[in-house]
Amino acid sequence: MLTVPAAVTIDEAFEAFLSEQQKRVSPKTLRNYEDVVHLLRDSLNSYAYDSLGKSEQKRWRTAFDAGDEEAYCHLFGPEKIVDQLGEFLGWFMVRKVMAGEELLRASGTVTKKLAAWLHEQGHITDEQREAAAGRGAEAARNLPGADRLGSLLHDEMQKTPRFDVDDIPEEH
């Protein structure tokens, strides 16, 4: 059952989450948490507005057009976060972020912890927590491997001699 927490924005939720983590994790781990939350925030502010309904999108557009480039995280509550984790982990972290294996692995771990925290705070349901935790665990396992594969492909391409497509004979 979802309890009704005090109204907070995504930014306020991120701040409270990081504040709690600061008390329980090492400074090095906290830096990873801060980096992942910063990237998640960037992803939400840059792309999540597409998933809003008409009235919410109008509210977002008004604030954005007035100069608030971080309107999504300023206007909406933390219940909006988990619906965007698939895009964040499966697209944003892979296509938009130049991250090493450690940060890629941390992105899965941090989103999993964030989902558990959001659930504890009453912002998301059991089902949302379970789905988000599953995405986070999968990302922690798979994203570092995807990064390694990308590096291997890049290394192999560097070994391949350059050629001009026009020099390839046509088959008849």
BAPA-66119 format. One record per residue (C-alpha): x, y, z; residue number from 1. Coordinates in Angstrom, 3 decimals. Layout:
<recs>
<rec><east>X</east><north>Y</north><up>Z</up><num>NUM</num></rec>
...
</recs>
This chain:
<recs>
<rec><east>0.000</east><north>0.000</north><up>0.000</up><num>1</num></rec>
<rec><east>1.248</east><north>3.459</north><up>-0.884</up><num>2</num></rec>
<rec><east>1.226</east><north>5.967</north><up>1.955</up><num>3</num></rec>
<rec><east>0.751</east><north>9.613</north><up>1.102</up><num>4</num></rec>
<rec><east>4.003</east><north>11.441</north><up>1.889</up><num>5</num></rec>
<rec><east>4.391</east><north>15.184</north><up>2.155</up><num>6</num></rec>
<rec><east>4.524</east><north>16.806</north><up>-1.271</up><num>7</num></rec>
<rec><east>8.115</east><north>17.042</north><up>-2.437</up><num>8</num></rec>
<rec><east>9.763</east><north>17.618</north><up>-5.765</up><num>9</num></rec>
<rec><east>12.175</east><north>15.269</north><up>-7.469</up><num>10</num></rec>
<rec><east>15.020</east><north>17.617</north><up>-6.534</up><num>11</num></rec>
<rec><east>14.004</east><north>17.574</north><up>-2.868</up><num>12</num></rec>
<rec><east>13.761</east><north>13.791</north><up>-2.916</up><num>13</num></rec>
<rec><east>17.230</east><north>13.477</north><up>-4.476</up><num>14</num></rec>
<rec><east>18.650</east><north>15.826</north><up>-1.839</up><num>15</num></rec>
<rec><east>17.058</east><north>13.836</north><up>1.008</up><num>16</num></rec>
<rec><east>18.195</east><north>10.518</north><up>-0.508</up><num>17</num></rec>
<rec><east>21.804</east><north>11.686</north><up>-0.826</up><num>18</num></rec>
<rec><east>21.726</east><north>13.154</north><up>2.677</up><num>19</num></rec>
<rec><east>20.683</east><north>9.772</north><up>4.087</up><num>20</num></rec>
<rec><east>23.294</east><north>7.925</north><up>2.016</up><num>21</num></rec>
<rec><east>26.007</east><north>10.250</north><up>3.297</up><num>22</num></rec>
<rec><east>25.408</east><north>8.826</north><up>6.785</up><num>23</num></rec>
<rec><east>25.841</east><north>5.204</north><up>5.722</up><num>24</num></rec>
<rec><east>28.328</east><north>4.945</north><up>2.839</up><num>25</num></rec>
<rec><east>31.994</east><north>5.790</north><up>2.398</up><num>26</num></rec>
<rec><east>33.018</east><north>9.101</north><up>0.801</up><num>27</num></rec>
<rec><east>34.114</east><north>7.274</north><up>-2.382</up><num>28</num></rec>
<rec><east>30.793</east><north>5.449</north><up>-2.648</up><num>29</num></rec>
<rec><east>28.933</east><north>8.685</north><up>-1.941</up><num>30</num></rec>
<rec><east>30.685</east><north>10.311</north><up>-4.909</up><num>31</num></rec>
<rec><east>29.309</east><north>7.530</north><up>-7.129</up><num>32</num></rec>
<rec><east>25.845</east><north>8.075</north><up>-5.683</up><num>33</num></rec>
<rec><east>26.105</east><north>11.812</north><up>-6.311</up><num>34</num></rec>
<rec><east>27.351</east><north>11.253</north><up>-9.869</up><num>35</num></rec>
<rec><east>24.525</east><north>8.841</north><up>-10.693</up><num>36</num></rec>
<rec><east>21.862</east><north>11.093</north><up>-9.166</up><num>37</num></rec>
<rec><east>23.291</east><north>14.051</north><up>-11.100</up><num>38</num></rec>
<rec><east>23.112</east><north>12.062</north><up>-14.354</up><num>39</num></rec>
<rec><east>19.607</east><north>10.791</north><up>-13.579</up><num>40</num></rec>
<rec><east>18.543</east><north>14.362</north><up>-12.893</up><num>41</num></rec>
<rec><east>20.028</east><north>15.458</north><up>-16.234</up><num>42</num></rec>
<rec><east>18.213</east><north>12.637</north><up>-18.004</up><num>43</num></rec>
<rec><east>14.889</east><north>13.528</north><up>-16.375</up><num>44</num></rec>
<rec><east>15.240</east><north>17.233</north><up>-17.127</up><num>45</num></rec>
<rec><east>16.279</east><north>16.575</north><up>-20.728</up><num>46</num></rec>
<rec><east>13.965</east><north>13.767</north><up>-21.837</up><num>47</num></rec>
<rec><east>11.247</east><north>12.777</north><up>-19.350</up><num>48</num></rec>
<rec><east>8.835</east><north>15.555</north><up>-20.318</up><num>49</num></rec>
<rec><east>7.873</east><north>13.446</north><up>-23.358</up><num>50</num></rec>
<rec><east>6.113</east><north>10.999</north><up>-21.033</up><num>51</num></rec>
<rec><east>3.893</east><north>13.632</north><up>-19.395</up><num>52</num></rec>
<rec><east>0.181</east><north>13.945</north><up>-20.005</up><num>53</num></rec>
<rec><east>-1.124</east><north>17.050</north><up>-21.770</up><num>54</num></rec>
<rec><east>-1.793</east><north>19.198</north><up>-18.700</up><num>55</num></rec>
<rec><east>1.530</east><north>18.285</north><up>-17.049</up><num>56</num></rec>
<rec><east>3.393</east><north>18.851</north><up>-20.293</up><num>57</num></rec>
<rec><east>1.798</east><north>22.286</north><up>-20.595</up><num>58</num></rec>
<rec><east>2.881</east><north>23.099</north><up>-17.020</up><num>59</num></rec>
<rec><east>6.406</east><north>21.894</north><up>-17.804</up><num>60</num></rec>
<rec><east>6.538</east><north>23.804</north><up>-21.124</up><num>61</num></rec>
<rec><east>5.462</east><north>27.066</north><up>-19.447</up><num>62</num></rec>
<rec><east>8.252</east><north>26.792</north><up>-16.858</up><num>63</num></rec>
<rec><east>10.821</east><north>25.613</north><up>-19.409</up><num>64</num></rec>
<rec><east>9.998</east><north>28.397</north><up>-21.863</up><num>65</num></rec>
<rec><east>10.279</east><north>30.891</north><up>-19.000</up><num>66</num></rec>
<rec><east>13.918</east><north>29.804</north><up>-18.604</up><num>67</num></rec>
<rec><east>13.765</east><north>26.911</north><up>-16.122</up><num>68</num></rec>
<rec><east>15.812</east><north>24.259</north><up>-17.937</up><num>69</num></rec>
<rec><east>15.476</east><north>22.005</north><up>-14.887</up><num>70</num></rec>
<rec><east>11.697</east><north>22.370</north><up>-14.723</up><num>71</num></rec>
<rec><east>10.963</east><north>18.637</north><up>-14.697</up><num>72</num></rec>
<rec><east>12.785</east><north>18.046</north><up>-11.405</up><num>73</num></rec>
<rec><east>11.545</east><north>21.356</north><up>-9.970</up><num>74</num></rec>
<rec><east>7.864</east><north>20.744</north><up>-10.744</up><num>75</num></rec>
<rec><east>7.153</east><north>17.046</north><up>-10.405</up><num>76</num></rec>
<rec><east>7.277</east><north>14.595</north><up>-7.540</up><num>77</num></rec>
<rec><east>9.517</east><north>11.582</north><up>-6.966</up><num>78</num></rec>
<rec><east>6.783</east><north>9.182</north><up>-8.055</up><num>79</num></rec>
<rec><east>7.774</east><north>10.159</north><up>-11.621</up><num>80</num></rec>
<rec><east>11.351</east><north>8.869</north><up>-11.243</up><num>81</num></rec>
<rec><east>10.915</east><north>5.104</north><up>-11.497</up><num>82</num></rec>
<rec><east>8.970</east><north>5.208</north><up>-14.752</up><num>83</num></rec>
<rec><east>12.043</east><north>6.787</north><up>-16.362</up><num>84</num></rec>
<rec><east>14.685</east><north>4.375</north><up>-15.041</up><num>85</num></rec>
<rec><east>14.467</east><north>2.110</north><up>-18.080</up><num>86</num></rec>
<rec><east>15.309</east><north>4.979</north><up>-20.400</up><num>87</num></rec>
<rec><east>17.992</east><north>6.261</north><up>-18.035</up><num>88</num></rec>
<rec><east>19.760</east><north>2.905</north><up>-17.655</up><num>89</num></rec>
<rec><east>19.077</east><north>1.452</north><up>-21.093</up><num>90</num></rec>
<rec><east>19.560</east><north>4.512</north><up>-23.268</up><num>91</num></rec>
<rec><east>20.924</east><north>7.586</north><up>-21.485</up><num>92</num></rec>
<rec><east>23.802</east><north>5.857</north><up>-19.657</up><num>93</num></rec>
<rec><east>24.740</east><north>3.922</north><up>-22.794</up><num>94</num></rec>
<rec><east>24.320</east><north>6.595</north><up>-25.473</up><num>95</num></rec>
<rec><east>24.784</east><north>9.941</north><up>-23.748</up><num>96</num></rec>
<rec><east>27.319</east><north>9.341</north><up>-20.988</up><num>97</num></rec>
<rec><east>31.000</east><north>8.576</north><up>-21.404</up><num>98</num></rec>
<rec><east>31.281</east><north>6.439</north><up>-18.283</up><num>99</num></rec>
<rec><east>33.658</east><north>3.745</north><up>-17.176</up><num>100</num></rec>
<rec><east>32.673</east><north>0.356</north><up>-15.821</up><num>101</num></rec>
<rec><east>32.600</east><north>1.552</north><up>-12.207</up><num>102</num></rec>
<rec><east>30.087</east><north>4.326</north><up>-12.859</up><num>103</num></rec>
<rec><east>27.994</east><north>2.087</north><up>-15.118</up><num>104</num></rec>
<rec><east>27.847</east><north>-0.580</north><up>-12.409</up><num>105</num></rec>
<rec><east>27.090</east><north>2.113</north><up>-9.811</up><num>106</num></rec>
<rec><east>24.201</east><north>3.438</north><up>-11.910</up><num>107</num></rec>
<rec><east>22.400</east><north>0.136</north><up>-11.473</up><num>108</num></rec>
<rec><east>23.211</east><north>-0.146</north><up>-7.789</up><num>109</num></rec>
<rec><east>22.245</east><north>3.442</north><up>-7.001</up><num>110</num></rec>
<rec><east>18.947</east><north>3.285</north><up>-8.883</up><num>111</num></rec>
<rec><east>18.126</east><north>0.076</north><up>-7.017</up><num>112</num></rec>
<rec><east>18.870</east><north>1.759</north><up>-3.672</up><num>113</num></rec>
<rec><east>16.950</east><north>4.853</north><up>-4.744</up><num>114</num></rec>
<rec><east>13.894</east><north>2.744</north><up>-5.577</up><num>115</num></rec>
<rec><east>14.045</east><north>1.072</north><up>-2.163</up><num>116</num></rec>
<rec><east>14.351</east><north>4.481</north><up>-0.496</up><num>117</num></rec>
<rec><east>11.459</east><north>5.936</north><up>-2.536</up><num>118</num></rec>
<rec><east>9.356</east><north>2.975</north><up>-1.428</up><num>119</num></rec>
<rec><east>10.337</east><north>3.452</north><up>2.234</up><num>120</num></rec>
<rec><east>9.313</east><north>7.102</north><up>1.936</up><num>121</num></rec>
<rec><east>5.922</east><north>6.133</north><up>0.511</up><num>122</num></rec>
<rec><east>6.507</east><north>7.623</north><up>-2.942</up><num>123</num></rec>
<rec><east>6.157</east><north>4.398</north><up>-4.944</up><num>124</num></rec>
<rec><east>4.261</east><north>1.117</north><up>-4.707</up><num>125</num></rec>
<rec><east>5.651</east><north>-2.352</north><up>-4.000</up><num>126</num></rec>
<rec><east>5.303</east><north>-3.199</north><up>-7.691</up><num>127</num></rec>
<rec><east>7.164</east><north>-0.077</north><up>-8.792</up><num>128</num></rec>
<rec><east>9.960</east><north>-0.813</north><up>-6.304</up><num>129</num></rec>
<rec><east>10.263</east><north>-4.394</north><up>-7.518</up><num>130</num></rec>
<rec><east>10.362</east><north>-3.363</north><up>-11.179</up><num>131</num></rec>
<rec><east>12.899</east><north>-0.592</north><up>-10.517</up><num>132</num></rec>
<rec><east>15.071</east><north>-2.880</north><up>-8.388</up><num>133</num></rec>
<rec><east>15.038</east><north>-5.450</north><up>-11.190</up><num>134</num></rec>
<rec><east>16.102</east><north>-2.816</north><up>-13.744</up><num>135</num></rec>
<rec><east>18.854</east><north>-1.635</north><up>-11.415</up><num>136</num></rec>
<rec><east>20.185</east><north>-5.127</north><up>-10.754</up><num>137</num></rec>
<rec><east>20.142</east><north>-5.941</north><up>-14.472</up><num>138</num></rec>
<rec><east>21.957</east><north>-2.698</north><up>-15.286</up><num>139</num></rec>
<rec><east>24.611</east><north>-3.325</north><up>-12.620</up><num>140</num></rec>
<rec><east>25.293</east><north>-6.703</north><up>-14.279</up><num>141</num></rec>
<rec><east>24.969</east><north>-5.760</north><up>-17.952</up><num>142</num></rec>
<rec><east>26.152</east><north>-2.165</north><up>-18.427</up><num>143</num></rec>
<rec><east>29.818</east><north>-2.830</north><up>-17.542</up><num>144</num></rec>
<rec><east>29.852</east><north>-5.710</north><up>-20.057</up><num>145</num></rec>
<rec><east>28.326</east><north>-3.483</north><up>-22.712</up><num>146</num></rec>
<rec><east>31.053</east><north>-0.928</north><up>-22.029</up><num>147</num></rec>
<rec><east>33.743</east><north>-3.612</north><up>-22.364</up><num>148</num></rec>
<rec><east>32.188</east><north>-4.816</north><up>-25.628</up><num>149</num></rec>
<rec><east>32.134</east><north>-1.254</north><up>-26.957</up><num>150</num></rec>
<rec><east>35.812</east><north>-0.862</north><up>-26.065</up><num>151</num></rec>
<rec><east>36.706</east><north>-4.134</north><up>-27.780</up><num>152</num></rec>
<rec><east>34.826</east><north>-3.137</north><up>-30.922</up><num>153</num></rec>
<rec><east>36.551</east><north>0.243</north><up>-30.917</up><num>154</num></rec>
<rec><east>39.957</east><north>-1.413</north><up>-30.532</up><num>155</num></rec>
<rec><east>39.227</east><north>-3.794</north><up>-33.425</up><num>156</num></rec>
<rec><east>38.072</east><north>-0.923</north><up>-35.628</up><num>157</num></rec>
<rec><east>41.324</east><north>0.895</north><up>-34.901</up><num>158</num></rec>
<rec><east>43.215</east><north>-2.130</north><up>-36.323</up><num>159</num></rec>
<rec><east>41.109</east><north>-2.214</north><up>-39.514</up><num>160</num></rec>
<rec><east>42.772</east><north>-0.448</north><up>-42.431</up><num>161</num></rec>
<rec><east>40.858</east><north>2.529</north><up>-43.741</up><num>162</num></rec>
<rec><east>39.244</east><north>2.143</north><up>-47.120</up><num>163</num></rec>
<rec><east>37.071</east><north>4.088</north><up>-49.500</up><num>164</num></rec>
<rec><east>33.696</east><north>2.535</north><up>-50.229</up><num>165</num></rec>
<rec><east>34.077</east><north>3.552</north><up>-53.868</up><num>166</num></rec>
<rec><east>37.108</east><north>1.245</north><up>-54.116</up><num>167</num></rec>
<rec><east>35.043</east><north>-1.866</north><up>-53.367</up><num>168</num></rec>
<rec><east>34.323</east><north>-3.729</north><up>-56.616</up><num>169</num></rec>
<rec><east>30.669</east><north>-4.234</north><up>-57.450</up><num>170</num></rec>
<rec><east>29.446</east><north>-7.781</north><up>-57.716</up><num>171</num></rec>
<rec><east>27.557</east><north>-8.713</north><up>-60.870</up><num>172</num></rec>
</recs>
